[in-house]
Amino acid sequence: MALPGILFFLVFHYGPMYGLIVAFKDYNIYQGIFSSEWVGLANFQELFESSGFKRALLNTVIIGFYQLLFVFPAPIILSILINEVVHTRFKKFVQTVVYLPHFVSWIVIGGILYAILSPTTGIVQEVADWFGLGDSVINLMGSTEYFRSILIASSIWKEAGFGTILYLATIVTIDPSLYEAAKVDGASKRRQIWHITLPGLRTTIVILLIFHVGNFLNVGLEQVYALYNPAVYEVGEILDTYLYKLAFESAKYDLATASGLFKSLVGLTLVLFTNYAAKKIDRDSGFI
């Protein structure tokens, strides 16, 4: 049963790793990977000196921090709210509704957002015109001030519901007698959530936090590529889009590989650090 999964990782994740040596070569597509000249760390030096890379790295860190602050807690809060729904049929309906956005492509969501927020034909503009406020509507998709907020809000809308699956499955395993004892002691619903539900979710939260921190620099190529435009490159250009442009628009495969390797090393470092910190705080948390 495990063989298909093992083969998948061997073929698509471990097999292509020999290509990482491109990051240390002056890669020439006609000479091939092994015949291209070695340049050591010159690609990394050029990358770190590039103003475009610095801007993309800064934007990635800022958006990643916002995701950690707002997107990561959203499924936890939503799962607790869904768990408190008493009516079974309505509860299942809510779960189904919040799951659905996960299966919608970012390209489709981008089209929906442009249809809603367009300053010329969008729904927001039409409503503003109806109230006589049409001149006050700004182009949110082209605003450097609001673009990151749109990214975070759309991430929460799309992924928060699907992220509740593990949390709801964990809540089900909490002993119901704990809630009954809390009720007897006069604990309010807020106290029950704080002292029973959240501690019961602690291990799951820590494990998913480690995964999230490990992907800190992976803030979503598909999402950003579908939503951003030249007007917001200053705040919307991230490492993934910068890497994509280096590889497929400028054909600088060596610099693109160096950028990808840098991201992977940072991700590995963050995972190990977060796991170490989790173990120090709670011995039962983390992986190893």
DOTIFI-493071 format. One record per atom (N, C-alpha, C): residue in one letter; x, y, z. Coordinates in steps of 0.001 Angstrom, whole numbers, plus 524288, in hexadecimal, padded with zeros to 5 digits. Example, Ala and Ser with C-alpha at 12.3 -4.5 7.8 and 13.67 -1.06 7.14 Angstrom:
BEGIN
A833867E9C681E78
A8300C7EE6C81E78
A833907F31C81E78
S832327F73681BA8
S835667FBDC81BE4
S832648001E81EBE
This chain:
BEGIN
M803307FB4480000
M800008000080000
M80357804F680000
A807D4804AC80263
A80B3880944802B2
A80E7880A057FDC3
L80ECB805FF7FA70
L8123D806367F5E3
L8110580ABB7F22A
P80C1180BC27F0C7
P80B0D810357ED40
P80CF4815657EF71
G80C1E816477F482
G80DFD81B177F6F1
G813E481B6E7F6F4
I81678817067F813
I81C2E816EA7F812
I81E508180E7F2A1
L81BF7815A47EEB0
L81DAE8168A7E94A
L81CE081C307E7A9
F8188481E797E965
F81771823EE7E817
F81BC8827797EA0B
F81D4F826D37EEF6
F8216982A2A7F12F
F826BA828FD7EEBF
L827D0824037ED97
L82CD1822B47EB32
L82D518251A7E5C1
V82920824D07E2A5
V82952826997DD3C
V8291D82C847DCD4
F8258C82EFB7DFDC
F8248C8348D7DF21
F8273C838167E324
H82944835E97E75C
H82BBB8392B7EB5B
H8318B837F37EC0D
Y832F0832E77EC73
Y83864831967ED58
Y83B65830F97E838
G838D282ECA7E436
G83B6782E0C7DF33
G83D868330A7DCD3
P83A6F8373E7DC99
P83C5483C1B7DA21
P8404E83F267DD57
M841B683D477E205
M84524840607E55E
M84AA2841027E31D
Y84C1C83DA17DF68
Y8514983E547DD01
Y85193843997DA3A
G84D0C845B67D8B4
G84CED84ABB7D606
G84E7E84F4A7D972
L84EFA84E717DE8E
L85093852AB7E20B
L85610854A57E0DC
I85932851787DE49
I85E89853387DD11
I85E74857BB7D92E
V859FD858917D694
V8598C85D077D2FF
V85A5A862257D5EA
A858FC8623B7DB01
A859A3866F87DE20
A85F5C868717DEBB
F862E5864CD7DDC8
F86879865D07DE73
F86B5D865E67D939
K868668666B7D4F3
K86ACA866627CFC9
K868DF86AFF7CC90
D86C1086C6E7C8A3
D86A5F870367C4B0
D8678F86D057C082
Y8629E86C047C17A
Y85FC98681D7BE60
Y85EF3869E17B8C7
N86055866617B53E
N85F79867367AFA9
N85C0A862C07ADB7
I8577C8641C7ABA7
I853AF860227AA2A
I855C585C7A7A5EF
Y8597985E607A2BE
Y85B9B85B3079E8A
Y85FDF857897A086
Q862A2859287A4A2
Q866BF855DB7A6D9
Q86494851DA7AAAC
G86016852F07ACF0
G85DCA84F507B0AD
G85FA0850657B636
I85D5584DA17B9DD
I85E7984E947BF5F
I8641B84D427C0B7
F865E6848AF7BF17
F86B04846D57C0E0
F86F8F8494A7BDE5
S86E9484B4C7B947
S872CF84DA27B629
S8734B853877B702
S86F78855EA7B984
S86FBE85B877BA81
S873FD85CBC7BE7F
E87609861787BE41
E87A7C863047C188
E878CC863F07C731
W87C02862047CAD9
W87B0D862F27D066
W87C608689E7D1BD
V878F986B107D4DC
V87A01870757D682
V879A4871107DC6E
G8791486CC57DF30
G878D386D067E4E7
G8740486FE07E6D2
L874DA873C67EA27
L87083876B57EC7C
L86F5E87BCF7E99B
A8716387C467E4DD
A870B2881277E1F8
A86AED8824E7E0DE
N867DB87E357DFD5
N8624687EFE7DECA
N85F768811C7E39B
F860E987F167E82F
F85E87880F27ECFF
F8600E886997EE17
Q86508887E17ED05
Q866C788D447EDC6
Q863CC890F77EA32
E8633A88F7F7E540
E86048892C17E199
E85A978933B7E33E
L8588188EF97E539
L8530388EF27E6DF
L8522A892A07EB7B
F8558E8923F7EF71
F854ED8956A7F425
F855FE89B387F326
E858F389C587EF0E
E85A078A1CE7EDB5
E855C28A4257EA39
S852498A0E27E85C
S84E238A2B77E4D9
S849E38A58D7E7E7
S848708AA337E622
S844498AD2C7E8BA
S83F088AA727E824
G83E3C8A7C17E3BB
G8395F8A4E77E2EA
G838B98A0787E6CE
F83D0789DB57E7EC
F83CD48996C7EBB7
F83BC789B867F130
K83E5789FD47F28D
K83D8C8A21B7F7C0
K837DF8A3C87F87C
R835A18A6227F476
R8302F8A7C87F4C7
R82C978A3167F548
A82D9A89F057F22C
A82A5A89A4E7F263
A82AD6897A27F7AB
L82F8E8977A7F9DD
L83059895077FEF6
L82D7C898098033A
L82DDE89D2F80317
L82B2F8A067806FC
L8254489FA9806A6
N8232189FBE801EB
N81D8189EF880140
N81BD3899908031F
T81F0F895A480200
T81DCF8904C803A4
T81DAE88FDD80992
V8217D8924280C2F
V821AE89218811EA
V81CF3894E381442
I81B8F8996C81216
I8171B89C5F81424
I812098995181367
I811268974580EB3
I80C608944980DA7
I80C5688F3F810DB
G810DE88CB88115B
G81133887FE81486
G80FE48890F81A36
F811AD88D8581C38
F8107388EF78219A
F80A9688FEF82243
Y8083D8929881E78
Y802998938081EA8
Y7FF9888E5F81E7E
Q8016588AB381B57
Q7FEC88859E81B16
Q7FF39882B582048
L803C988309822AC
L8048188083827B8
L8010B882F782BE0
L8004B8881982B7F
L7FD5988AF882F6C
L7F77288A7B82EA9
F7F5A988A4B829C6
F7F00D88A5F828BA
F7EDF68855A8263F
V7F0C98832A82274
V7EED287E9581FAB
V7EF3E879AC822FB
F7F393878F3825C3
F7F44A8742C828D8
F7F0368738B82D30
P7EEF08779E83035
P7EB0A876DF8345F
P7E5718765783261
A7E464877EC82D7A
A7DF08877F982B7A
A7DC6D8729782BBF
P7DEE886E4582A0B
P7DC588692382A74
P7DB52867808301A
I7DEBE8691B833AC
I7DDF3867C483934
I7D8FC86A5A83B38
I7D87F86F6483A32
I7D3E18724B83BFA
I7CEF88702A8395D
L7CF4886F2C83441
L7CAC086D4683160
L7C920867DB8332C
S7CCD38647583448
S7CB8485F2E83613
S7C8DE85F4D83B62
I7CA8C862CD83ECE
I7C80E86353843EC
I7C2798655184345
L7C1B78691F83FC8
L7BC7986B3083ED2
L7B8E58670283C81
I7BADE863F9838C0
I7B7B685FD283667
I7B65D85BAC83A74
N7BA0F85A7783DD6
N7B9218567F841D8
N7B4CE85818845A4
E7B40085D3284640
E7B00485F12849E9
E7AA9385F3B84777
V7AA2F85E1D84253
V7A50985DEC83FD4
V7A22585918841B5
V79D87859C7843C9
V79A9A8557B84633
V797858526484226
H794F98551683E87
H791AD8528683AA3
H7951B84F69836D9
T7946784A3C836B0
T797E3846D3833B6
T797BF847F982DD9
R793098487382BA2
R792A38495D82602
R794FD84EA58247F
F793E8852988279E
F7961B857C282676
F79C0A857A582700
K79DF7854A582AC0
K7A3968542B82B8B
K7A62D851B9826C4
K7A3D984D8A824A5
K7A5FD84B0A81FF5
K7A5B984EB681B46
F7A180851B581AF3
F7A0F485577816AB
F7A5478598F816E7
V7A65085B9A81B9A
V7AA6C85F8281C46
V7AFBF85D3F81AD5
Q7B0C78587981C8D
Q7B5BC855FB81B4B
Q7B66E8556E81569
T7B254853C6812B9
T7B2A48532580D0E
T7B3A78585880A57
V7B10085C6980C14
V7B18C8618E809A7
V7B719863A780A4C
V7B94D8631480EFA
V7BE8C8653E80FE0
V7C2CF861DB80D78
Y7C1B085CDE80C43
Y7C5828598E8099C
Y7C60985AF0803DD
L7C1BC85C6C8015F
L7C18485CF47FBAE
L7C59F8609E7F955
P7C6B0865397FB9F
P7CA85868B97F925
P7CFE38664C7F84E
H7D1478626E7FB81
H7D66585FF17FAF4
H7D70C85D6D7F593
F7D2CD85B987F354
F7D30B858C27EE62
F7D27585C597E9A5
V7D234861687EA89
V7D1D7865327E649
V7D7548671E7E4F3
S7D8A0867357DFF4
S7DDCC868F07DE37
S7DE9C86EB87DF72
W7E3908701A7E077
W7E4D0875967E175
W7E3CE878F47DCA0
I7E4228769A7D811
I7E2FD879857D34C
I7DD3C87B1F7D340
V7D9DE8777F7D4CE
V7D448878AC7D50B
V7D33887CC87D93F
I7D5B587C287DDBE
I7D4F787FED7E1FC
I7D6EF8854B7E059
G7DB478856C7DD85
G7DD4288A667DB93
G7D94F88D0E7D802
G7D6D7889FC7D48C
G7D2CD88C2C7D126
G7CE2A88E3F7D43D
I7CCB988B667D85F
I7C85588D1F7DBA9
I7C9A68923E7DE65
L7CE738928D7E082
L7D002897507E343
L7D03E89C007DF98
Y7D24789B257DAEA
Y7D26A89F737D723
Y7CCE68A1147D597
A7C95689D3A7D52E
A7C3EB89E7B7D3D7
A7C1378A18E7D829
I7C2DF8A09F7DCF9
I7C0788A3597E16E
I7C2F48A8B37E24F
L7C8378A8ED7E1D7
L7CB0C8ADA37E370
L7CCAB8B12F7DEF0
S7CB558AFCB7DA2E
S7CCD58B3147D5B9
S7CAB18B89C7D658
P7CDFD8BC9C7D58D
P7CC348C2077D638
P7C8B88C3F67D1CB
T7C7FB8C0CA7CDCB
T7C4AE8C26E7C961
T7BFAB8BF447C900
T7C0288BA0C7C94D
T7BB888B6B97C8A5
T7BA708B3437CD54
G7BD628B3E67D195
G7BCC88B0887D620
G7B7BF8B1877D922
I7B6528AD997DC3A
I7B18A8AE097DF59
I7B2018B2737E34C
V7B69D8B3007E5A2
V7B7668B72E7E976
V7B68D8BC7E7E6F0
Q7B8828BD277E230
Q7B7D78C2217DF6F
Q7B2198C3277DE2E
E7AF588BF207DC96
E7A9CD8BFC67DB46
E7A6928C13C7E013
V7A7B98BEB27E47A
V7A4F68BFFE7E953
V7A62D8C59D7EAF4
A7AB2E8C7237EA70
A7ACB98CC7A7EBD4
A7AA068D06B7E845
D7A99D8CF247E337
D7A6E68D2A47DF99
D7A1258D3317E118
W79ED98CEF47E2C1
W799548CF007E430
W7985C8D29F7E8D7
F79C338D2D27EC68
F79BC18D6427F0F9
F79E168DBAA7EFEE
G79FF98DC977EB2C
G7A2358E19C7E9DD
G7A7B28E26C7EBD9
L7AA848DE1D7ECE4
L7AFD78DE6E7EEF5
L7B3D18DC357EB1F
G7B26B8DC0D7E629
G7B5C58D98F7E244
G7BB2B8DBE57E1DA
D7BBAF8E0F97E29D
D7C0C98E38B7E213
D7C48A8E23C7E67F
S7C2808E0317EAD1
S7C5D28DF127EF57
S7C81B8D98E7EF4B
V7C6688D64A7EB9A
V7C8578D0EC7EB51
V7CDC98D0E17E8E0
I7D1668CE177EB61
I7D6BE8CDB57E963
I7D7A58C83E7E720
N7DBA48C7BB7E40E
N7DD0B8C2B27E1BC
N7E0088BF777E5C5
L7DD3C8BC407E8B0
L7DFA78B9447ECE7
L7E3AE8B5637EAD6
M7E29C8B2F47E662
M7E6418AF2A7E430
M7EB3B8B1BE7E221
G7EB098B6CE7E14B
G7EFA28B9A07DF77
G7F1D78BD4F7E385
S7F0458BC8F7E86B
S7F2048BFF57ECA4
S7F6418BD4A7EFD9
T7FABF8BFD07F049
T7FEF88BDA17F37E
T7FD908BDA27F949
E7F9D58C0C57FACC
E7F8448C11A80046
E7F4C68BC8C801E1
Y7F18E8BAA17FE4B
Y7EDAA8B6AC7FFB5
Y7EEC98B14A7FD69
F7F2A88B0CF7FA02
F7F3758ABD87F750
F7F4B58A7697FB18
R7F8288A8567FED2
R7F9808A4308028B
R7F4CA8A293805CB
S7F17D8A65B80727
S7ECC28A51680A1F
S7E9288A195806EC
I7E8DD8A28C801D0
I7E5B189F407FE67
I7E7EB899BB7FE31
L7ED1D899487FE00
L7EF9A894287FE00
L7EE3289116802EE
I7EEA58939580769
I7EDA1890ED80C5D
I7E7DF88F8780CDD
A7E4678932E80B8C
A7DEC68922B80BF6
A7DD2688DB680859
S7DF2888DA38038D
S7DDC7889727FFEA
S7E00688437801A9
S7E49F8843E80420
S7E6EA87F6980630
S7E37F87D2880A7E
I7E1B28808280DFE
I7DE4B87EB78123A
I7D93987C8280FFD
W7D6DA87F4D80C4A
W7D1ED87D8480A0A
W7D2818783E80755
K7D6E387773804A6
K7D7A0872A780199
K7D94186E01804EA
E7DCBA86EC2808B8
E7DF2F86A5580B55
E7DD778696A810F8
A7DAFA86D3881372
A7D99B86CA0818F9
A7D5E48680B819D4
G7D1FF8678281671
G7CE2E8634C81712
G7D0A185DF181695
F7D3E385D3881298
F7D66A85829811D8
F7DA3E856FD81646
G7DC8985B188186D
G7E03A85A5C81CB6
G7DDB48589D821CB
T7D87C858EB82219
T7D5D185754826EE
T7D55C8516E82770
I7D66F84E7E8234B
I7D599848D182366
I7D89D8463D827D5
L7DDB58475582828
L7E0F1844EC82C3B
L7DF5C846CB831A9
Y7DE1984BCB83218
Y7DCA484DE38373B
Y7D77A84B958391E
L7D3A484B25835A7
L7CEA0848D98372A
L7CF48843128388C
A7D2AD84058835A7
A7D3AF83ADB836E2
A7D64483A5483C38
T7D98683E1383DAB
T7DC0C83DF8842D0
T7D82E83F4384722
I7D4BB8430084633
I7D0D88448484A1B
I7CD5583FE684B72
V7CC1483CAC84794
V7C8B38382484875
V7CB278345984C5C
T7D0598342284C83
T7D3088306F84FFD
T7D36383259855A0
I7D1F1837448569B
I7D2228395185BFE
I7CDDA836BB85F43
D7CF3783507863DF
D7CB8C8324386755
D7C6E9835CA868BA
P7C212834498675A
P7BD748377A86896
P7BC9F8385586E70
S7BEB5834B587190
S7BDFE8353E87737
S7C0C083A1F87954
L7C4BB83BEC87696
L7C767840B687841
L7C3C38455F877D7
Y7C0BB84596873A1
Y7BCF8849D9872FD
Y7B8958496E87703
E7B6E6844968781A
E7B2BC843D187BF7
E7B4898458F8815E
A7B9688443E882BB
A7BB87845DE887CB
A7BC0884BCB88813
A7BD8E84E2C883B0
A7BE15853DA88393
A7B8CA8567D88444
K7B4BF8544E881D8
K7AF7F856798827C
K7ADB68561E88829
V7AED3851AC88AAC
V7AD608510589029
V7B01C8550F8938C
D7B4F08564A8922D
D7B7EB85A298952F
D7B65685FBD893D1
G7B2B68605989016
G7B0CB8658E88EBC
G7B4118686E88ABB
A7B75686592887CE
A7BAA486815883D8
A7B74D869DD87F3F
S7B83886E9187D6E
S7B57787096878DD
S7B79386DF9873F6
K7B4E286ED786F91
K7B6A286C8C86AA6
K7BC0F86E918692B
R7BCFB8738A86A33
R7C21F875C386907
R7C6598731E86C40
R7C543872048713C
R7C90486F5B8749A
R7C9EB869B8872DA
Q7C5CF8672587110
Q7C659861CA86F2F
Q7C9E48619486A69
I7C92E8655F866F7
I7CC778658D8624A
I7D22186695863C5
W7D2F986A3A86767
W7D84386BC4868E2
W7DB268677886BDC
H7D865864C986F62
H7DB008610B872D7
H7DA8B85B6187119
I7D71285A3986D4E
I7D66D854C886B9E
I7D77A8542F865C2
T7D4B08573386293
T7D5308568D85CE5
T7DA9C857FA85AEA
L7DC7A85CA385C4E
L7E19B85E4E85A65
L7E61185AD285C55
P7E6318594B8616F
P7EA3D8559686312
P7E9E6850638602A
G7E51D84EC285EDE
G7E482849EE85BEB
G7E69684A608565E
L7E69484F1E8544F
L7E8838501384F01
L7EE588515284EDC
R7F0CE851BD85353
R7F629853B78539C
R7F9F1850AD8502C
T7F9E584B7A8508A
T7FD9F8486384D77
T7FCCB84921847A4
T7F7EB84917845F5
T7F6BE849E58406A
T7F87384F5283EA0
I7F7748533B841EA
I7F8F48589784093
I7FEDC8590A83FEC
V801D0856A38437C
V80788856FD84344
V8099F8546083E57
I8079F84FB483D1F
I8097C84CE883878
I8085784FFF83383
L803928520F83310
L802378551C82E76
L8052C85A4B82E51
L8067085C6B832E6
L809918613283310
L80F0A86032830F2
I8114585BB483232
I8167085A5283038
I8164D859F982A3A
F812348577782832
F8119D8572C8227F
F8111885C9B82025
H80DF485FE0822AE
H80CFA8651C8209F
H811F386866820A6
V814E88681F824DE
V819C986B1C82535
V81DAE8692082121
G81DB6863FD82031
G8212F861D581C3F
G81FFC863E3816CC
N81B128654F815EF
N8197386788810E5
N818EE86D7181134
F81BD186FD7814C0
F81B5387573815AA
F81C618789C810B8
L82023876D880D93
L8217F879B1808D1
L81E4F877EC8041B
N81B05873FD804D0
N81790872468009A
N8122E874B180177
V811A7879897FFF7
V80CD487C5E8012E
V808B687BE07FCE6
G809C9878B27F8E8
G805C3877997F50D
G806C5879D07EFAD
L80978876D77EC56
L80A998789E7E706
L80592879547E3E5
E8021F875627E417
E7FD52875A17E0F6
E7F9F287A487E289
Q7F97A87B1D7E7A4
Q7F62987F637E97F
Q7F83F884A97E7BA
V7FD34885A37E8C8
V7FF7A88AB97E776
V7FF9588B827E18E
Y801078876E7DEA9
Y8015C887EE7D8FC
Y7FC03889057D691
A7F7DC886F97D90A
A7F293887C67D705
A7F07088D267D86F
L7F26788F767DCAC
L7F00B894447DEA6
L7F338899317DD96
Y7F86E898A77DD35
Y7FB6F89D857DCEA
Y7FBF589F717D74A
N7FDBF8A43A7D6C3
N7FE578A6D47D1B7
N802C68AAC97D241
P804A48AD187CDF5
P809198B0B97CE4A
P808658B52F7D222
A8038E8B6BD7D333
A802A58BB187D6CC
A8041D8B9C77DC6C
V8043D8B4A67DDBE
V805508B31A7E32C
V80A318AFBB7E38F
Y80D838AFB57DF91
Y812568ACB17DFD1
Y815A98AE467E48D
E815708B3367E5F3
E818A98B5277EA49
E8177C8B2547EF60
V8128C8B0EC7F04A
V8110B8AE557F527
V80F4C8A8B17F444
G80E8A8A7297EF4E
G80C7A8A1F97EE32
G8106189E217EC0A
E814E58A0007EA48
E818E089C787E82D
E81B318993A7EC98
I81ACC894067EC31
I81CDD8908A7F032
I8212788D247EDDA
L823B1889FF7F115
L82805886C67EF31
L8263F882FA7EAF3
D8218C880C47EB89
D81FB487CF97E7B5
D81EE187F7A7E25F
T81C7D884167E233
T81BA7886AE7DD32
T820D5888AA7DAFA
Y8245688A6D7DE6C
Y8297D88C2E7DCAB
Y82C8A887AB7DA53
L82C4B883217DCE9
L82EEB87E707DAF9
L82C9287CC97D5BC
Y8276A87D0D7D55C
Y824BE87B967D085
Y8268987F077CBF7
K826FF8841B7CCF0
K828A9887B07C8DA
K82E5B886C27C75A
L831A6885A17CB42
L83721884867CA11
L8379C87FCA7C679
A8349187BB87C79A
A83519876D57C4BD
A8327C877017BF64
F82DA1878D57BF43
F82A808782E7BA81
F82A0987D177B72A
E82B7F881987B942
E82B5B8865C7B620
E830DA8883A7B4B6
S8348A8878D7B865
S839E88894A7B763
S83DA1884D17B635
A83BC187FE97B6C9
A83EEF87B397B5C3
A843DE87B0B7B917
K843AE87D627BDC5
K8481D87D2F7C15F
K8473B878AD7C532
Y84800873EE7C336
Y846C286F537C646
Y84A5786EA87CAEF
D84F32870757CA6E
D852DF86FF47CEC0
D85139873737D353
L84FB0878487D239
L84DE787BC87D65C
L848C4879E57D8B2
A84547877DF7D570
A84050875DF7D757
A8412D871317DAF2
T844D686DC77D98D
T8460B8693F7DCD8
T8487786AF97E1FA
A84BD886EE57E1D0
A84E32870F77E698
A849FC873397EA2D
S8463E876027E7DD
S841F6878337EAF0
S83EB2873EC7ED67
G83D7F86FD37EA66
G83A7486B787EC85
G83D568689C7F0D4
L8427C867E27F035
L8459A865477F438
L845CE868897F92D
F8464786DA47F88D
F8462F8712A7FD13
F8410E8709B80012
K83CB08707A7FD44
K8379786FCE7FFC1
K8374D86AAE802BE
S83938866828005F
S839018615B802DB
S83C3F8612F807D5
L840E386384807B6
L844478638A80C4C
L841D8866BA810BE
V83F7F86B2E80F69
V83CD386E5281362
V8384586B4D815B0
G8353F8689881259
G830DE8657E81435
G8329486124817D9
L836C685E688166D
L838D985A3D819C5
L83A9985C6481F06
T83D4E860D181EF5
T83F1D8633F823CE
T83A85864B582758
L8366F866EF82506
L831DC8688182814
L82F12863D182A67
V82EAD85F8D8276E
V82C2885AD28296E
V82F25858AB82E1A
L834598584382D9C
L837878562B831E2
L83741859B1836AE
F8376D85ED5835D7
F837318627483A3B
F831E18623483CF6
T82DA086221839E5
T82867861F283C34
T8279285CDB83F1F
N829708588B83CE6
N828EF8538383F85
N82BFC8536E844A1
Y830B6855AD8448B
Y833EE855F284944
Y831488593C84D7A
A82F2A85DB984BDF
A82C758612284F9B
A827A985E77851D9
A824BA85BA384E88
A82011858E585060
A8217E854B18545A
K825C6851F285369
K8278584DF185715
K829308504A85C49
K82B89854E885C1A
K82D2D85773860ED
K8287C859378641F
I8246485B0086173
I81FC285CD786430
I81C7C8584C8662E
D81BBE85454862D3
D8189884FCA8643D
D81B3384AF786200
R81CCA8476586562
R81FB4842CB863AE
R81C9483F5486006
D8176783F8486067
D8141083C2D85D27
D812E483E9A857D9
S814AD84362856F6
S8139E84607851FF
S8180B8450E84E38
G8172A8469084948
G81B378460684556
G81B91840938432B
F81FD283F978402E
F8207783AA383D7D
F824C18375383FF1
I8297C8399984046
I82DEA836748420C
I830BD8395C84667
